[in-house]
């Protein structure tokens, strides 16, 4: 029996905070900055039917036609009343649905994610939503070699499936895991063979280190995907892999699919800029990509509520610190480096 201490309740004050932020941005005529629902947790947990928390967030967003990116594994998204609100947002090009899968095989999916719908059901939902005019992205996350589609024929079948489902964009995110949990994954996946490298940039007392699948393993697999997806007019991107030279999309998460919105600058934007204009100092790069007006930066955050402006300013400062630190930059991406104080492209 579940003890009261472990029961999770929605934080209802967030609804008021979300509504206040939406209203301020709308009334001030500011450009929309998309919100994500969600990153580390699913916005459609089992108790959503009881509390209707995500439904209420969708209702607020629909009032202002505010753009959202929803990442989920749940089948609840295709049911009323949630689907009606999503369709309403889709009519204003204000929503992108990301469906997460690690494998396309139900028997493996059941072992890896016993509480989630089987991958086949998630793909059926993706197709249904796409047929309703809702833009769909697939997140192959976490991507695990020889568990996720890896061999040439498996990749072809996966790409054909995504095309049949009407997918516009596929995002790849390699497995990151605490080393001591690896054996549990091996047991759940029946068999797994790959190499790992450090993901954590530095050791922090009290925090466990994390490893990631080696980019040397992932790069040739991703290259095959990128080529086949491009042939089928489906955009390809990676998440936190730094393999920007393989990307075929305008941004990593699919913000470009949404209407009338801006997003924060990322290393992907730095890569594209340096590739086109050549090596420059980090501060000049950030100033230049922000001048174009397509990104939201500290220079054009006036008027935005502090709930938005404060974390975005912090993100920009952190990005600049990365661009000034050769070791951290090369740890995050193999395609960028620093030479004589300037950011350079190492791989095209």
C-alpha positions, 0 to 999 in steps of 0.5 A: 500500500502506498504511504501518504509520504510518497503520493505526488500532488500537482503544484496548483500555484503553477497554473496561476503563474503560467496564466500570469506569464502568458497574459503579460507576454500577450498583452505586451505584444512580445514574441512567444518563447515556446514552453516544453511539457515536459523534459524529465517527467511525462506530462500525462501520468496516470493521475492526470485523469484525476487532477487534469493538471495538463488539461488546465495548462493546455486550456490556458495556452489555447486562450493565447495560442501560446506555442508548446512542445509536448514530450510524452509516451502516454496514450492519454494524449489521444483521448478527449478532452486533451486531444480537442485542446491539442487540435485547437492549438495545432490549427494555430501552428502552436503545438509540436508533439514529441513521442518518445520510444527507445525501441520499436519492439514491443517485447523489449519495450515492455522490459525497459518501460513496463508502465508505458504503452508498448512502442507499437501503440505509441506509433499508432497514436503518432499516426493518428495525431499526424492525420489530424493535422498535428505535427509529430516528432519522434524522440529515439530516447534513450537511443541504445545500440542493438536495442534501438534500431541499429543494423542497416535493415532495422534503420530502413524499417524504422525510417519507413515506419516514421514516414508512414506515421507522418513524422516531420522530425526525429531527435536522437538522444544516446543513453546516459546512465549511472554506471551501477545501473548498467547491469539492470539495463543489460538484464532488461534488454536481454543483450547490449554491447557498447562502449561508454565514456564520461558524460559528467564534466566534473566530479561533484561531491554528493552527486553520482557520475554519469556515463554516456554511450561513446560518440564513436559508436553512435556517429556511424549509426546516426549518419545512416539515419540522417541520410535515410531520413533526409531522403524521406524529407524527415529532419534529423537532429541529436540532443546533447550529442554535439554531432551538429555536422549530421543535423538536417533540421533548423534547430534541435527540438523542432521549434521551427515547426511552430509559428511566430516564436523565438528561442534561445541561442545554443551551440548548434547556432554557434556551429552554423554561424562559425561554419558560414562566417569563420572563426570569431571570438565567443562574445562577437559570435553571440552578439552577431547571432542575436542581432538577427532577431530570430533568437531571444537574447539578453539584449532583447528580453526587455518586457518579459516577466522575470520567470522567463528573462532570468533563466534565459539570461543565465543560459546565455552567460553559461553558453558564453562560459562554455565558448571560453573553455576549450576543455568543456566545449570539446567535451560537449561537442566534437565539432567545435574547438577553440584556437587562439581565443576564437571558436573554430569548426573542427568537423564539417 
